[in-house]
Amino acid sequence: MARKPQIHFPGALYHVIARGHRRQGIFLDEKDLQRFTTYLSDCKKRFPFRLYAYALLTSFRCLTPISREVCRTMGIEEEMLYTATREREGARGRAVVSYWARRTAGCRVKEIADYFKRSAVTIGEGIMKVEDVVRKDKLFEKALMSMEENVVRGRRKKYRVSVA
């Protein structure tokens, strides 16, 4: 079904949203996000409009520093999180990253599954296994807290809001 045409008139306020298909991100990486803000700035200079505020939200920004810290602490290579090998270190690392991202950053299981290119069921099962270990092993829980402190200390904000 076609959308109704928008009515344009001077002084009107417009709320513009750009989002990815099926909640996928629209920015490939940090460089892509910077390019978008440059285009937005150039457009504002070229055309006379007021930009009151904007928010750039990305789902996967919180997962990258978490993944790096988990790999550093567990002593595994970051590529192991994304490969399908017989070695279980990658699966354990994904489970810890998923548990942590869900608990601290509020990421949805589907978002985490998209990030790792795995099924949501597999990611959910990994999270449940880590939850069981955390309940039984207080030393493991303490190690997770230590990892979290390391990331929070050097982490950027999950989203940016700017008022122009």
C-alpha angles and dihedrals in degrees: 000000000000120000121247113257114260119244113233124197135155116276095018121142117229128196108210122193128185117186137159128257111273090003093299117151120264095208118072095199144331092288091054091050091051090050090053092052089049091052090048091051092047091049091050091052093048100046126044106242137124117241107200099180143335136194125204109202123184125181100207100048093092093049098059099063090040091052092049094050093047091050092047093049096042092044096236130129116256092236088065089071091061103037129086102224132146091251112099098212091089093051092047091048092049090049093052093045090048094049092048096045090050094047101041106024099031094234116169119240090242091056091050091047090052090049093054094034092236133123119275089235092058092048091047091051090051091051091051091051091052090048089054092050091048091052092050103035117051091181090060090049090052090051090053091051090051091052090049092053090052093053096042090052093057101026127121121219116281092232139014127227120187131182112211 
